């Protein structure tokens, strides 16, 4: 029974880590896109 609990906790923490990494990645891409768009707007 203990192994099942350990596996569940491991899977959950792994999922949370992946989610956090994805959000971090998305934020970086979003900022890059925002800067690019702002530059384009400034050029117009």
N, CA, C and O atoms as a GROMACS GRO file, in nm:
protein
  176
    1UNK      N    1   0.085  -0.120   0.000
    1UNK     CA    2   0.000   0.000   0.000
    1UNK      C    3   0.088   0.125   0.000
    1UNK      O    4   0.057   0.225  -0.065
    2UNK      N    5   0.200   0.117   0.074
    2UNK     CA    6   0.290   0.233   0.082
    2UNK      C    7   0.346   0.269  -0.055
    2UNK      O    8   0.358   0.387  -0.088
    3UNK      N    9   0.381   0.167  -0.133
    3UNK     CA   10   0.439   0.195  -0.266
    3UNK      C   11   0.340   0.270  -0.354
    3UNK      O   12   0.378   0.358  -0.430
    4UNK      N   13   0.211   0.234  -0.343
    4UNK     CA   14   0.109   0.302  -0.423
    4UNK      C   15   0.103   0.449  -0.386
    4UNK      O   16   0.096   0.536  -0.473
    5UNK      N   17   0.108   0.477  -0.256
    5UNK     CA   18   0.104   0.616  -0.209
    5UNK      C   19   0.226   0.691  -0.260
    5UNK      O   20   0.215   0.804  -0.308
    6UNK      N   21   0.343   0.627  -0.248
    6UNK     CA   22   0.467   0.690  -0.294
    6UNK      C   23   0.460   0.720  -0.443
    6UNK      O   24   0.499   0.828  -0.487
    7UNK      N   25   0.411   0.623  -0.520
    7UNK     CA   26   0.399   0.642  -0.665
    7UNK      C   27   0.304   0.756  -0.698
    7UNK      O   28   0.331   0.837  -0.786
    8UNK      N   29   0.192   0.762  -0.625
    8UNK     CA   30   0.095   0.868  -0.649
    8UNK      C   31   0.156   1.004  -0.620
    8UNK      O   32   0.141   1.098  -0.698
    9UNK      N   33   0.226   1.014  -0.506
    9UNK     CA   34   0.290   1.141  -0.468
    9UNK      C   35   0.394   1.180  -0.573
    9UNK      O   36   0.403   1.296  -0.613
   10UNK      N   37   0.473   1.081  -0.618
   10UNK     CA   38   0.576   1.107  -0.718
   10UNK      C   39   0.513   1.156  -0.848
   10UNK      O   40   0.560   1.253  -0.908
   11UNK      N   41   0.406   1.090  -0.891
   11UNK     CA   42   0.338   1.128  -1.015
   11UNK      C   43   0.280   1.269  -1.004
   11UNK      O   44   0.290   1.348  -1.098
   12UNK      N   45   0.221   1.300  -0.889
   12UNK     CA   46   0.162   1.432  -0.869
   12UNK      C   47   0.268   1.541  -0.872
   12UNK      O   48   0.251   1.643  -0.938
   13UNK      N   49   0.378   1.519  -0.799
   13UNK     CA   50   0.484   1.619  -0.796
   13UNK      C   51   0.546   1.636  -0.934
   13UNK      O   52   0.584   1.747  -0.973
   14UNK      N   53   0.556   1.525  -1.009
   14UNK     CA   54   0.610   1.531  -1.145
   14UNK      C   55   0.517   1.615  -1.234
   14UNK      O   56   0.563   1.698  -1.312
   15UNK      N   57   0.387   1.591  -1.220
   15UNK     CA   58   0.288   1.666  -1.298
   15UNK      C   59   0.294   1.814  -1.265
   15UNK      O   60   0.288   1.898  -1.355
   16UNK      N   61   0.305   1.846  -1.137
   16UNK     CA   62   0.311   1.986  -1.094
   16UNK      C   63   0.437   2.052  -1.150
   16UNK      O   64   0.434   2.166  -1.196
   17UNK      N   65   0.550   1.978  -1.145
   17UNK     CA   66   0.676   2.030  -1.197
   17UNK      C   67   0.664   2.059  -1.346
   17UNK      O   68   0.708   2.163  -1.393
   18UNK      N   69   0.603   1.967  -1.420
   18UNK     CA   70   0.584   1.984  -1.564
   18UNK      C   71   0.497   2.106  -1.591
   18UNK      O   72   0.527   2.186  -1.679
   19UNK      N   73   0.390   2.119  -1.514
   19UNK     CA   74   0.297   2.230  -1.531
   19UNK      C   75   0.370   2.363  -1.506
   19UNK      O   76   0.356   2.458  -1.583
   20UNK      N   77   0.447   2.369  -1.397
   20UNK     CA   78   0.521   2.490  -1.363
   20UNK      C   79   0.619   2.524  -1.475
   20UNK      O   80   0.633   2.641  -1.513
   21UNK      N   81   0.687   2.422  -1.528
   21UNK     CA   82   0.783   2.444  -1.636
   21UNK      C   83   0.713   2.495  -1.760
   21UNK      O   84   0.762   2.586  -1.828
   22UNK      N   85   0.597   2.438  -1.790
   22UNK     CA   86   0.521   2.480  -1.909
   22UNK      C   87   0.476   2.625  -1.895
   22UNK      O   88   0.484   2.702  -1.990
   23UNK      N   89   0.430   2.661  -1.775
   23UNK     CA   90   0.384   2.798  -1.752
   23UNK      C   91   0.501   2.894  -1.768
   23UNK      O   92   0.488   3.001  -1.828
   24UNK      N   93   0.617   2.855  -1.711
   24UNK     CA   94   0.738   2.936  -1.721
   24UNK      C   95   0.773   2.958  -1.868
   24UNK      O   96   0.800   3.069  -1.912
   25UNK      N   97   0.772   2.847  -1.942
   25UNK     CA   98   0.805   2.850  -2.085
   25UNK      C   99   0.706   2.939  -2.160
   25UNK      O  100   0.745   3.021  -2.242
   26UNK      N  101   0.577   2.922  -2.130
   26UNK     CA  102   0.473   3.000  -2.197
   26UNK      C  103   0.490   3.149  -2.168
   26UNK      O  104   0.474   3.233  -2.256
   27UNK      N  105   0.524   3.181  -2.042
   27UNK     CA  106   0.544   3.322  -2.005
   27UNK      C  107   0.658   3.382  -2.085
   27UNK      O  108   0.650   3.496  -2.130
   28UNK      N  109   0.767   3.304  -2.101
   28UNK     CA  110   0.883   3.355  -2.173
   28UNK      C  111   0.847   3.380  -2.320
   28UNK      O  112   0.881   3.484  -2.376
   29UNK      N  113   0.778   3.284  -2.380
   29UNK     CA  114   0.738   3.298  -2.520
   29UNK      C  115   0.643   3.417  -2.536
   29UNK      O  116   0.653   3.494  -2.631
   30UNK      N  117   0.550   3.430  -2.440
   30UNK     CA  118   0.452   3.539  -2.443
   30UNK      C  119   0.523   3.673  -2.437
   30UNK      O  120   0.487   3.766  -2.510
   31UNK      N  121   0.626   3.685  -2.349
   31UNK     CA  122   0.701   3.810  -2.336
   31UNK      C  123   0.775   3.840  -2.465
   31UNK      O  124   0.777   3.955  -2.511
   32UNK      N  125   0.837   3.738  -2.524
   32UNK     CA  126   0.911   3.756  -2.649
   32UNK      C  127   0.816   3.806  -2.758
   32UNK      O  128   0.849   3.900  -2.831
   33UNK      N  129   0.700   3.744  -2.769
   33UNK     CA  130   0.600   3.784  -2.869
   33UNK      C  131   0.556   3.927  -2.843
   33UNK      O  132   0.542   4.006  -2.936
   34UNK      N  133   0.534   3.960  -2.718
   34UNK     CA  134   0.491   4.094  -2.681
   34UNK      C  135   0.593   4.199  -2.722
   34UNK      O  136   0.558   4.302  -2.778
   35UNK      N  137   0.722   4.171  -2.695
   35UNK     CA  138   0.829   4.264  -2.732
   35UNK      C  139   0.832   4.281  -2.883
   35UNK      O  140   0.846   4.392  -2.934
   36UNK      N  141   0.819   4.170  -2.955
   36UNK     CA  142   0.823   4.172  -3.101
   36UNK      C  143   0.709   4.257  -3.156
   36UNK      O  144   0.729   4.339  -3.246
   37UNK      N  145   0.589   4.236  -3.101
   37UNK     CA  146   0.471   4.311  -3.146
   37UNK      C  147   0.488   4.460  -3.114
   37UNK      O  148   0.454   4.545  -3.196
   38UNK      N  149   0.541   4.490  -2.996
   38UNK     CA  150   0.561   4.630  -2.958
   38UNK      C  151   0.658   4.698  -3.053
   38UNK      O  152   0.638   4.812  -3.092
   39UNK      N  153   0.763   4.626  -3.091
   39UNK     CA  154   0.861   4.683  -3.186
   39UNK      C  155   0.794   4.711  -3.320
   39UNK      O  156   0.815   4.815  -3.381
   40UNK      N  157   0.712   4.615  -3.364
   40UNK     CA  158   0.641   4.632  -3.492
   40UNK      C  159   0.551   4.755  -3.485
   40UNK      O  160   0.547   4.836  -3.578
   41UNK      N  161   0.478   4.767  -3.375
   41UNK     CA  162   0.386   4.880  -3.359
   41UNK      C  163   0.464   5.011  -3.358
   41UNK      O  164   0.421   5.110  -3.418
   42UNK      N  165   0.579   5.012  -3.290
   42UNK     CA  166   0.660   5.134  -3.283
   42UNK      C  167   0.713   5.172  -3.420
   42UNK      O  168   0.729   5.291  -3.450
   43UNK      N  169   0.741   5.073  -3.505
   43UNK     CA  170   0.793   5.101  -3.639
   43UNK      C  171   0.687   5.166  -3.727
   43UNK      O  172   0.720   5.244  -3.816
   44UNK      N  173   0.560   5.134  -3.702
   44UNK     CA  174   0.454   5.185  -3.791
   44UNK      C  175   0.433   5.335  -3.780
   44UNK      O  176   0.347   5.391  -3.848
   0.00000   0.00000   0.00000
